[in-house]
Amino acid sequence: MSKIKKLIDIDKSLVTKLKVLSAFEDLSVKALMEKAIREFVEKKEIERMESLSKEEKEDLGLLLLMQQVDKDSFVTEDEFLLELLK
């Protein structure tokens, strides 16, 4: 996992709230922020998936399958057609 270090301006009241929440969650402020961001991104991904049309979902599924394929594995056209007939 790559790490990006960037300075951001955060309101002091928000920092205080983060410190209090991190104490309740038994996490560091950094870990709490990472957890919140992960959950936010996951929620947005789910919302996006739910808003896709059936065709878009099929296209995405095909794309994911294509990304998993072994690019070094080849079959002949005859082998391919034989598998289709099964």
Contacts in CASP RR format, 6 or more apart in sequence:
PFRMAT RR
TARGET T0000
AUTHOR 0000-0000-0000
METHOD contacts of the structure
MODEL  1
MSKIKKLIDIDKSLVTKLKVLSAFEDLSVKALMEKAIREFVEKKEIERME
SLSKEEKEDLGLLLLMQQVDKDSFVTEDEFLLELLK
10 18 0 8 1.000
15 29 0 8 1.000
18 29 0 8 1.000
18 32 0 8 1.000
18 33 0 8 1.000
19 29 0 8 1.000
21 32 0 8 1.000
22 28 0 8 1.000
22 29 0 8 1.000
22 31 0 8 1.000
22 32 0 8 1.000
25 32 0 8 1.000
25 35 0 8 1.000
27 35 0 8 1.000
49 57 0 8 1.000
52 60 0 8 1.000
75 83 0 8 1.000
END
